[in-house]
Amino acid sequence: MTVDSVPRLGHDVDLTDPVHHAERDLSSLWQWLRSHEPVAWHPYSGAPEGFWVVATYRAATEVYRDSERFTSRHGNVLATLLNGGDSAGGRMLAVADGPRHQTIRRQLLRSFTASALASTRERITAAARELVERAASKQTCDFAKDVAARIPLMAICDLLEIPEKDHELMYRHGSTSLAAYSPDAAAEDSRLARNEILLYFAQLIRARADLPGESILGRLVEMMDSEVQLELDELLFNCYSLLLGGDETTRLAMIGAVKAFSEMPSEWERLRRGEVPIPMAVEEILRWTSPVLHGGRTATADTVLEGKDIAAGDVVVVWNNSANFDGEQFPAPGRFDLSRAPNRHLSFAYGPHYCLGAALARIELTALLEALLEFVQDMSVTGTPQRVYSNFGSGFHSLPVQLEPRAERLKGSSR
């Protein structure tokens, strides 16, 4: 790619437009930016008049780890940063910083320890086995809808005390909140879906006076009467954030994993032969799929980043899908390599806002891989995968596949 042929940010390529992410291959643009302009200005026809695009791993980690210079309080996604800021700023963990943020975060992390997640792990493992075995016995399915849509949703709904009868409702609202399934979807649909989720949690809390303190929702309710003095709107905003973070991104990673195995069967064979530990494979799946495209911040004061003068109030956006393919950090980044090590990807962000549910996501992806290894011999994509339309989430909402069952499972023998 020559300098003259490089698409211009905000002109030939509009990173705010979901269509550009769903229908264009931007990998050559990211590669050029990483090599020539790791921090680049992206014009925007609104207020603010543009934002900074952070493309390299080094610059990305600098932004993510320094919440004093680059705050989340005004929002962490383009949709809010370019539209007046996030109404939940300072009241939802994802868009808060400082001591109060750390106090609430520490309390919630207690629900994500290995011991706290032990029973959840068992339910996830059982659900993954059941779903994959059923799909393999049918041999054809839409993996996105029939398998991946169920596992992370069940897990986060359990942790948030959402009854099973409402799981499908949360799936519909959650998937509509962050992405669309067509390029002409109305933005109003996303706003309404977000409001429906907040209303649902308000009703759930009023209906439940016996919430256990060990659950995420229980811990949030307890904080309303503790020294934290969590307010109701803070509780609702955090429930919303945890639901979407716990469902959407892991689901997209699961779908992307099966697509990658179908396209690169040699890596699937390595996994089947036991040449690669499952935890190592999980990390490469997370890097390769990069289900969260970006993380936004706002500069709190005039500063410098990779030689660029950043003014106080400027919007600075880290693009994980570029940083995760930075050759300075990941040798041969364009190769899907399950044995990649080290693999310090940014799919869970970095620093003070490292994903709360990272341990849960790893449990879910591990359970999926174990189930695939137990019940599936080979897999192949049989139809056209359908991408989500979003400038935040990356992946597919439909993946028609054929799963060849393991012969020994068909005979009823154990693995």
BADREN-571329 format. One record per residue (C-alpha): x, y, z; residue in one letter; residue number from 1. Coordinates in Angstrom, 3 decimals, always signed. Example, Ala and Ser with C-alpha at 12.3 -4.5 7.8 and 13.67 -1.06 7.14 Angstrom:
DRENDO/+12.300/-4.500/+7.800/A/1
DRENDO/+13.670/-1.060/+7.140/S/2
***
This chain:
DRENDO/+0.000/+0.000/+0.000/M/1
DRENDO/+1.552/+3.310/-1.086/T/2
DRENDO/+1.201/+6.552/+0.813/V/3
DRENDO/-0.966/+8.013/-1.937/D/4
DRENDO/-3.366/+5.067/-1.806/S/5
DRENDO/-3.914/+5.174/+1.952/V/6
DRENDO/-7.582/+5.897/+2.744/P/7
DRENDO/-8.009/+9.137/+4.658/R/8
DRENDO/-9.599/+8.856/+8.065/L/9
DRENDO/-12.920/+10.627/+8.117/G/10
DRENDO/-13.123/+10.745/+4.332/H/11
DRENDO/-12.536/+7.425/+2.556/D/12
DRENDO/-12.835/+5.624/+5.888/V/13
DRENDO/-15.264/+6.683/+8.599/D/14
DRENDO/-14.573/+4.697/+11.740/L/15
DRENDO/-17.827/+5.924/+13.262/T/16
DRENDO/-19.804/+4.162/+10.508/D/17
DRENDO/-20.759/+0.546/+11.353/P/18
DRENDO/-20.917/-0.271/+7.635/V/19
DRENDO/-17.209/+0.418/+7.231/H/20
DRENDO/-16.390/-2.155/+9.905/H/21
DRENDO/-18.886/-4.765/+8.681/A/22
DRENDO/-18.328/-4.546/+4.940/E/23
DRENDO/-14.726/-3.392/+4.463/R/24
DRENDO/-11.401/-5.003/+5.236/D/25
DRENDO/-9.524/-2.293/+7.105/L/26
DRENDO/-6.450/-4.374/+7.930/S/27
DRENDO/-4.210/-2.573/+5.435/S/28
DRENDO/-5.266/+0.787/+6.866/L/29
DRENDO/-4.423/-0.349/+10.396/W/30
DRENDO/-1.081/-1.689/+9.224/Q/31
DRENDO/-0.205/+1.640/+7.585/W/32
DRENDO/-1.253/+3.622/+10.636/L/33
DRENDO/+0.808/+1.427/+12.962/R/34
DRENDO/+3.877/+1.978/+10.768/S/35
DRENDO/+3.462/+5.637/+9.866/H/36
DRENDO/+0.977/+7.378/+12.138/E/37
DRENDO/+0.304/+5.461/+15.357/P/38
DRENDO/-1.798/+8.344/+16.678/V/39
DRENDO/-3.843/+9.940/+13.892/A/40
DRENDO/-6.556/+12.583/+13.731/W/41
DRENDO/-9.990/+11.486/+12.499/H/42
DRENDO/-12.249/+14.377/+11.394/P/43
DRENDO/-15.895/+14.238/+12.400/Y/44
DRENDO/-18.781/+16.310/+11.100/S/45
DRENDO/-20.132/+17.295/+14.455/G/46
DRENDO/-19.047/+18.363/+17.895/A/47
DRENDO/-16.355/+17.505/+18.700/P/48
DRENDO/-14.865/+18.051/+15.252/E/49
DRENDO/-12.820/+14.890/+15.431/G/50
DRENDO/-11.014/+12.368/+17.605/F/51
DRENDO/-7.621/+10.721/+17.905/W/52
DRENDO/-7.171/+7.182/+16.562/V/53
DRENDO/-4.670/+5.082/+18.533/V/54
DRENDO/-3.423/+2.168/+16.430/A/55
DRENDO/-0.323/+0.701/+18.094/T/56
DRENDO/-0.032/-1.575/+21.100/Y/57
DRENDO/+2.455/+0.710/+22.851/R/58
DRENDO/+0.259/+3.787/+22.581/A/59
DRENDO/-2.853/+1.792/+23.443/A/60
DRENDO/-1.422/+0.533/+26.735/T/61
DRENDO/-0.213/+4.033/+27.603/E/62
DRENDO/-3.748/+5.379/+27.233/V/63
DRENDO/-5.425/+2.478/+28.998/Y/64
DRENDO/-3.195/+2.467/+32.076/R/65
DRENDO/-3.236/+6.227/+32.732/D/66
DRENDO/-6.742/+7.156/+33.879/S/67
DRENDO/-5.482/+10.481/+35.237/E/68
DRENDO/-4.443/+11.709/+31.775/R/69
DRENDO/-7.133/+9.817/+29.847/F/70
DRENDO/-10.413/+9.521/+31.715/T/71
DRENDO/-13.442/+7.353/+31.052/S/72
DRENDO/-15.837/+9.643/+32.906/R/73
DRENDO/-17.196/+11.252/+29.747/H/74
DRENDO/-17.765/+7.918/+28.029/G/75
DRENDO/-15.823/+4.964/+26.681/N/76
DRENDO/-17.454/+4.389/+23.282/V/77
DRENDO/-17.768/+6.573/+20.210/L/78
DRENDO/-21.550/+6.570/+20.379/A/79
DRENDO/-21.505/+8.585/+23.601/T/80
DRENDO/-18.217/+10.458/+23.282/L/81
DRENDO/-19.360/+12.043/+20.023/L/82
DRENDO/-22.846/+12.826/+21.293/N/83
DRENDO/-22.410/+14.924/+24.391/G/84
DRENDO/-20.926/+12.330/+26.739/G/85
DRENDO/-22.288/+9.385/+28.673/D/86
DRENDO/-25.232/+10.062/+30.982/S/87
DRENDO/-23.853/+7.356/+33.269/A/88
DRENDO/-20.453/+9.045/+33.521/G/89
DRENDO/-19.042/+8.680/+37.029/G/90
DRENDO/-21.923/+6.380/+38.003/R/91
DRENDO/-21.145/+3.209/+36.035/M/92
DRENDO/-17.838/+1.419/+36.532/L/93
DRENDO/-17.005/+1.368/+32.838/A/94
DRENDO/-17.237/+5.161/+32.701/V/95
DRENDO/-15.856/+6.103/+36.124/A/96
DRENDO/-12.401/+6.628/+37.574/D/97
DRENDO/-10.808/+7.378/+40.922/G/98
DRENDO/-11.089/+5.924/+44.453/P/99
DRENDO/-14.855/+5.294/+44.385/R/100
DRENDO/-14.507/+3.375/+41.137/H/101
DRENDO/-11.786/+1.222/+42.689/Q/102
DRENDO/-13.840/+0.573/+45.855/T/103
DRENDO/-16.900/-0.624/+43.945/I/104
DRENDO/-14.736/-2.619/+41.570/R/105
DRENDO/-13.011/-4.447/+44.449/R/106
DRENDO/-16.385/-5.378/+45.920/Q/107
DRENDO/-17.653/-6.777/+42.618/L/108
DRENDO/-14.440/-8.675/+41.911/L/109
DRENDO/-15.345/-10.900/+44.884/R/110
DRENDO/-18.087/-12.361/+42.667/S/111
DRENDO/-15.530/-13.277/+40.003/F/112
DRENDO/-13.018/-15.260/+42.072/T/113
DRENDO/-12.431/-18.929/+41.299/A/114
DRENDO/-14.335/-20.028/+44.403/S/115
DRENDO/-17.260/-17.683/+43.715/A/116
DRENDO/-17.509/-18.952/+40.150/L/117
DRENDO/-17.160/-22.660/+41.002/A/118
DRENDO/-20.856/-23.515/+40.704/S/119
DRENDO/-21.221/-21.227/+37.693/T/120
DRENDO/-18.347/-23.075/+36.026/R/121
DRENDO/-20.183/-26.379/+36.499/E/122
DRENDO/-23.375/-24.994/+34.943/R/123
DRENDO/-21.451/-23.483/+32.039/I/124
DRENDO/-19.628/-26.749/+31.365/T/125
DRENDO/-22.869/-28.736/+31.441/A/126
DRENDO/-24.645/-26.241/+29.177/A/127
DRENDO/-21.799/-26.197/+26.656/A/128
DRENDO/-21.715/-29.993/+26.492/R/129
DRENDO/-25.468/-30.197/+25.990/E/130
DRENDO/-25.591/-27.529/+23.290/L/131
DRENDO/-22.582/-28.787/+21.338/V/132
DRENDO/-23.670/-32.436/+21.580/E/133
DRENDO/-27.111/-31.491/+20.265/R/134
DRENDO/-25.650/-29.441/+17.415/A/135
DRENDO/-23.178/-32.196/+16.474/A/136
DRENDO/-25.924/-34.832/+16.448/S/137
DRENDO/-27.890/-32.688/+13.975/K/138
DRENDO/-24.629/-32.020/+12.082/Q/139
DRENDO/-25.844/-28.657/+10.745/T/140
DRENDO/-26.774/-25.568/+12.701/C/141
DRENDO/-26.345/-21.840/+12.928/D/142
DRENDO/-23.582/-21.879/+15.499/F/143
DRENDO/-24.137/-18.243/+16.431/A/144
DRENDO/-27.790/-18.743/+17.323/K/145
DRENDO/-27.934/-22.384/+18.402/D/146
DRENDO/-24.816/-22.557/+20.575/V/147
DRENDO/-22.904/-19.319/+21.143/A/148
DRENDO/-25.983/-17.255/+21.935/A/149
DRENDO/-26.835/-19.464/+24.910/R/150
DRENDO/-23.690/-20.055/+26.963/I/151
DRENDO/-22.499/-16.578/+28.055/P/152
DRENDO/-26.074/-15.333/+28.311/L/153
DRENDO/-26.980/-18.117/+30.743/M/154
DRENDO/-23.886/-17.445/+32.854/A/155
DRENDO/-24.262/-13.701/+33.270/I/156
DRENDO/-28.021/-13.984/+33.773/C/157
DRENDO/-27.419/-16.471/+36.583/D/158
DRENDO/-24.937/-14.130/+38.249/L/159
DRENDO/-27.392/-11.251/+37.934/L/160
DRENDO/-30.301/-13.294/+39.335/E/161
DRENDO/-32.279/-13.048/+36.072/I/162
DRENDO/-34.868/-15.872/+35.874/P/163
DRENDO/-34.469/-18.335/+33.015/E/164
DRENDO/-37.819/-17.301/+31.535/K/165
DRENDO/-36.349/-13.838/+30.866/D/166
DRENDO/-33.075/-14.951/+29.254/H/167
DRENDO/-34.413/-14.692/+25.718/E/168
DRENDO/-35.701/-11.181/+26.429/L/169
DRENDO/-32.282/-10.120/+27.699/M/170
DRENDO/-30.650/-11.630/+24.614/Y/171
DRENDO/-32.848/-9.578/+22.307/R/172
DRENDO/-32.369/-6.331/+24.192/H/173
DRENDO/-28.641/-6.890/+24.735/G/174
DRENDO/-27.808/-7.698/+21.126/S/175
DRENDO/-29.814/-4.687/+19.910/T/176
DRENDO/-28.125/-2.322/+22.372/S/177
DRENDO/-24.600/-2.688/+21.008/L/178
DRENDO/-25.011/-3.758/+17.398/A/179
DRENDO/-27.439/-4.221/+14.546/A/180
DRENDO/-28.002/-7.038/+12.114/Y/181
DRENDO/-28.464/-4.820/+9.056/S/182
DRENDO/-26.913/-1.564/+7.804/P/183
DRENDO/-30.229/+0.311/+7.867/D/184
DRENDO/-31.197/-0.435/+11.486/A/185
DRENDO/-32.549/+2.583/+13.324/A/186
DRENDO/-30.427/+4.103/+16.087/A/187
DRENDO/-33.640/+4.524/+18.038/E/188
DRENDO/-33.855/+0.730/+18.390/D/189
DRENDO/-30.592/+0.662/+20.338/S/190
DRENDO/-31.693/+3.450/+22.651/R/191
DRENDO/-35.006/+1.771/+23.364/L/192
DRENDO/-33.281/-1.556/+24.043/A/193
DRENDO/-30.939/+0.082/+26.566/R/194
DRENDO/-33.860/+1.695/+28.340/N/195
DRENDO/-35.733/-1.608/+28.447/E/196
DRENDO/-32.768/-3.255/+30.176/I/197
DRENDO/-32.589/-0.515/+32.804/L/198
DRENDO/-36.336/-0.742/+33.392/L/199
DRENDO/-36.114/-4.524/+33.699/Y/200
DRENDO/-33.480/-4.340/+36.439/F/201
DRENDO/-35.450/-1.702/+38.322/A/202
DRENDO/-38.455/-4.027/+38.345/Q/203
DRENDO/-36.320/-7.059/+39.249/L/204
DRENDO/-34.846/-5.334/+42.292/I/205
DRENDO/-38.257/-4.200/+43.514/R/206
DRENDO/-39.555/-7.756/+43.170/A/207
DRENDO/-36.644/-9.389/+44.995/R/208
DRENDO/-36.113/-8.671/+48.668/A/209
DRENDO/-34.108/-11.863/+49.245/D/210
DRENDO/-31.140/-11.334/+46.948/L/211
DRENDO/-28.101/-13.343/+48.157/P/212
DRENDO/-25.045/-11.258/+48.857/G/213
DRENDO/-22.811/-13.668/+46.960/E/214
DRENDO/-24.422/-12.830/+43.619/S/215
DRENDO/-23.378/-9.765/+41.640/I/216
DRENDO/-26.795/-8.213/+42.031/L/217
DRENDO/-26.776/-9.033/+45.732/G/218
DRENDO/-23.416/-7.318/+46.215/R/219
DRENDO/-24.673/-4.227/+44.404/L/220
DRENDO/-27.783/-4.098/+46.573/V/221
DRENDO/-25.651/-4.512/+49.715/E/222
DRENDO/-23.517/-1.539/+48.661/M/223
DRENDO/-26.607/+0.690/+48.784/M/224
DRENDO/-26.649/+0.277/+52.571/D/225
DRENDO/-22.893/+0.156/+53.125/S/226
DRENDO/-20.324/+2.920/+53.431/E/227
DRENDO/-20.211/+2.996/+49.621/V/228
DRENDO/-23.790/+4.314/+49.595/Q/229
DRENDO/-24.419/+3.152/+46.056/L/230
DRENDO/-27.420/+4.936/+44.581/E/231
DRENDO/-30.178/+3.211/+42.633/L/232
DRENDO/-29.197/+4.666/+39.281/D/233
DRENDO/-25.600/+3.517/+39.848/E/234
DRENDO/-26.869/+0.015/+40.567/L/235
DRENDO/-28.999/-0.030/+37.414/L/236
DRENDO/-26.234/+1.347/+35.185/F/237
DRENDO/-23.792/-1.282/+36.447/N/238
DRENDO/-26.296/-4.108/+35.952/C/239
DRENDO/-26.732/-2.937/+32.370/Y/240
DRENDO/-22.968/-2.787/+31.814/S/241
DRENDO/-22.357/-6.212/+33.351/L/242
DRENDO/-25.124/-7.836/+31.312/L/243
DRENDO/-23.823/-6.529/+28.003/L/244
DRENDO/-20.174/-7.051/+28.843/G/245
DRENDO/-20.840/-10.576/+30.065/G/246
DRENDO/-22.863/-11.680/+27.072/D/247
DRENDO/-22.132/-9.913/+23.813/E/248
DRENDO/-18.338/-9.950/+23.667/T/249
DRENDO/-17.833/-13.580/+24.710/T/250
DRENDO/-20.532/-14.699/+22.287/R/251
DRENDO/-18.741/-12.936/+19.421/L/252
DRENDO/-15.445/-14.567/+20.429/A/253
DRENDO/-17.065/-18.031/+20.444/M/254
DRENDO/-18.520/-17.545/+16.978/I/255
DRENDO/-15.206/-16.217/+15.698/G/256
DRENDO/-13.392/-19.226/+17.134/A/257
DRENDO/-15.476/-21.734/+15.167/V/258
DRENDO/-15.106/-19.651/+11.997/K/259
DRENDO/-11.330/-19.576/+12.495/A/260
DRENDO/-11.137/-23.337/+13.075/F/261
DRENDO/-13.188/-23.902/+9.927/S/262
DRENDO/-10.898/-21.707/+7.858/E/263
DRENDO/-7.644/-22.922/+9.465/M/264
DRENDO/-8.252/-26.610/+10.211/P/265
DRENDO/-4.582/-27.250/+10.977/S/266
DRENDO/-4.967/-25.295/+14.227/E/267
DRENDO/-8.061/-27.316/+15.111/W/268
DRENDO/-6.053/-30.474/+14.507/E/269
DRENDO/-3.287/-29.241/+16.785/R/270
DRENDO/-5.855/-28.683/+19.501/L/271
DRENDO/-7.468/-32.085/+18.900/R/272
DRENDO/-4.114/-33.840/+19.125/R/273
DRENDO/-3.405/-32.177/+22.459/G/274
DRENDO/-0.449/-30.201/+21.131/E/275
DRENDO/-1.786/-26.939/+22.527/V/276
DRENDO/-3.155/-26.403/+26.053/P/277
DRENDO/-6.717/-25.125/+26.039/I/278
DRENDO/-5.907/-22.010/+28.145/P/279
DRENDO/-3.306/-20.979/+25.568/M/280
DRENDO/-5.798/-21.517/+22.737/A/281
DRENDO/-8.356/-19.368/+24.555/V/282
DRENDO/-5.950/-16.406/+24.623/E/283
DRENDO/-5.279/-16.610/+20.894/E/284
DRENDO/-9.005/-16.804/+20.174/I/285
DRENDO/-9.490/-13.630/+22.199/L/286
DRENDO/-6.686/-11.846/+20.342/R/287
DRENDO/-7.738/-13.103/+16.913/W/288
DRENDO/-11.409/-12.219/+17.257/T/289
DRENDO/-10.878/-8.917/+19.157/S/290
DRENDO/-14.623/-8.712/+19.838/P/291
DRENDO/-14.456/-5.189/+21.294/V/292
DRENDO/-13.214/-2.870/+18.573/L/293
DRENDO/-12.360/+0.175/+20.621/H/294
DRENDO/-12.128/+1.831/+23.997/G/295
DRENDO/-12.610/+5.583/+24.216/G/296
DRENDO/-11.152/+8.125/+26.620/R/297
DRENDO/-11.004/+11.904/+27.052/T/298
DRENDO/-7.772/+13.804/+27.704/A/299
DRENDO/-7.945/+15.588/+31.058/T/300
DRENDO/-5.155/+18.067/+30.260/A/301
DRENDO/-2.857/+19.017/+27.402/D/302
DRENDO/-0.501/+16.118/+26.837/T/303
DRENDO/+1.647/+14.381/+24.237/V/304
DRENDO/+1.099/+10.890/+22.854/L/305
DRENDO/+3.540/+9.387/+20.346/E/306
DRENDO/+4.687/+12.890/+19.413/G/307
DRENDO/+1.175/+14.233/+18.839/K/308
DRENDO/-0.085/+17.177/+20.869/D/309
DRENDO/-3.346/+16.143/+22.525/I/310
DRENDO/-5.449/+18.998/+23.884/A/311
DRENDO/-7.457/+18.837/+27.074/A/312
DRENDO/-10.943/+17.616/+26.211/G/313
DRENDO/-9.857/+15.754/+23.063/D/314
DRENDO/-11.436/+12.355/+22.498/V/315
DRENDO/-8.807/+9.588/+22.260/V/316
DRENDO/-9.897/+6.194/+20.953/V/317
DRENDO/-7.824/+3.019/+21.305/V/318
DRENDO/-8.539/+0.493/+18.543/W/319
DRENDO/-8.027/-2.949/+20.061/N/320
DRENDO/-8.415/-4.674/+16.698/N/321
DRENDO/-5.329/-2.810/+15.495/S/322
DRENDO/-3.248/-3.056/+18.671/A/323
DRENDO/-3.905/-6.814/+18.860/N/324
DRENDO/-2.282/-7.213/+15.439/F/325
DRENDO/+0.750/-5.022/+16.085/D/326
DRENDO/+3.829/-6.877/+14.867/G/327
DRENDO/+5.991/-5.103/+17.439/E/328
DRENDO/+4.109/-6.997/+20.160/Q/329
DRENDO/+2.870/-10.105/+18.304/F/330
DRENDO/+5.268/-11.772/+15.846/P/331
DRENDO/+3.465/-12.803/+12.647/A/332
DRENDO/+0.239/-11.208/+13.924/P/333
DRENDO/-1.743/-12.244/+10.848/G/334
DRENDO/-1.318/-15.921/+11.715/R/335
DRENDO/-3.875/-17.691/+13.885/F/336
DRENDO/-1.450/-19.478/+16.205/D/337
DRENDO/-2.949/-21.274/+19.192/L/338
DRENDO/+0.468/-21.723/+20.792/S/339
DRENDO/+1.310/-18.025/+20.686/R/340
DRENDO/+3.254/-16.981/+23.784/A/341
DRENDO/+3.400/-14.516/+25.280/P/342
DRENDO/-0.034/-13.288/+24.293/N/343
DRENDO/-0.779/-10.068/+26.182/R/344
DRENDO/-3.727/-9.058/+24.018/H/345
DRENDO/-5.967/-6.112/+24.793/L/346
DRENDO/-9.302/-7.831/+24.274/S/347
DRENDO/-10.052/-7.250/+27.960/F/348
DRENDO/-8.501/-3.759/+27.816/A/349
DRENDO/-5.689/-2.970/+30.255/Y/350
DRENDO/-5.046/-1.134/+33.488/G/351
DRENDO/-7.748/+0.223/+35.840/P/352
DRENDO/-10.542/-0.807/+33.466/H/353
DRENDO/-9.353/-4.338/+32.790/Y/354
DRENDO/-12.524/-6.359/+32.199/C/355
DRENDO/-14.249/-7.406/+35.433/L/356
DRENDO/-15.576/-10.570/+33.802/G/357
DRENDO/-12.338/-11.743/+32.196/A/358
DRENDO/-12.217/-14.878/+34.370/A/359
DRENDO/-15.824/-15.701/+33.486/L/360
DRENDO/-15.171/-15.255/+29.758/A/361
DRENDO/-12.193/-17.601/+29.957/R/362
DRENDO/-14.311/-20.209/+31.754/I/363
DRENDO/-16.939/-19.977/+29.012/E/364
DRENDO/-14.452/-20.254/+26.143/L/365
DRENDO/-12.723/-23.148/+27.889/T/366
DRENDO/-16.044/-24.963/+28.297/A/367
DRENDO/-16.831/-24.442/+24.623/L/368
DRENDO/-13.466/-25.813/+23.467/L/369
DRENDO/-13.771/-28.831/+25.779/E/370
DRENDO/-17.236/-29.574/+24.397/A/371
DRENDO/-16.088/-29.198/+20.796/L/372
DRENDO/-13.172/-31.543/+21.445/L/373
DRENDO/-15.495/-34.087/+23.035/E/374
DRENDO/-18.217/-34.139/+20.402/F/375
DRENDO/-16.840/-32.728/+17.132/V/376
DRENDO/-14.373/-34.245/+14.676/Q/377
DRENDO/-14.328/-31.496/+12.051/D/378
DRENDO/-16.249/-28.327/+11.300/M/379
DRENDO/-16.881/-26.225/+8.221/S/380
DRENDO/-18.813/-23.080/+7.387/V/381
DRENDO/-21.619/-23.964/+4.986/T/382
DRENDO/-23.191/-20.568/+4.305/G/383
DRENDO/-22.340/-16.887/+4.285/T/384
DRENDO/-21.467/-15.602/+7.753/P/385
DRENDO/-23.425/-12.463/+8.632/Q/386
DRENDO/-21.534/-9.696/+10.413/R/387
DRENDO/-22.954/-7.445/+13.072/V/388
DRENDO/-23.142/-3.772/+12.143/Y/389
DRENDO/-21.384/-1.875/+14.876/S/390
DRENDO/-18.435/+0.416/+15.449/N/391
DRENDO/-17.953/-1.160/+18.876/F/392
DRENDO/-18.502/-4.927/+18.628/G/393
DRENDO/-16.822/-7.081/+16.005/S/394
DRENDO/-18.024/-10.470/+14.829/G/395
DRENDO/-20.945/-12.390/+13.403/F/396
DRENDO/-24.578/-12.850/+14.313/H/397
DRENDO/-25.050/-15.810/+11.986/S/398
DRENDO/-22.627/-18.642/+11.187/L/399
DRENDO/-24.108/-21.663/+9.366/P/400
DRENDO/-21.848/-24.653/+9.965/V/401
DRENDO/-21.605/-28.379/+9.503/Q/402
DRENDO/-20.224/-30.295/+12.457/L/403
DRENDO/-18.891/-33.780/+11.859/E/404
DRENDO/-19.508/-35.745/+15.079/P/405
DRENDO/-16.714/-37.719/+16.677/R/406
DRENDO/-17.242/-41.344/+15.754/A/407
DRENDO/-16.629/-42.650/+19.266/E/408
DRENDO/-19.294/-40.353/+20.685/R/409
DRENDO/-21.800/-41.712/+18.161/L/410
DRENDO/-20.968/-45.200/+19.427/K/411
DRENDO/-21.638/-44.077/+22.967/G/412
DRENDO/-18.108/-44.427/+24.293/S/413
DRENDO/-16.567/-41.762/+26.473/S/414
DRENDO/-13.675/-39.576/+25.392/R/415
***
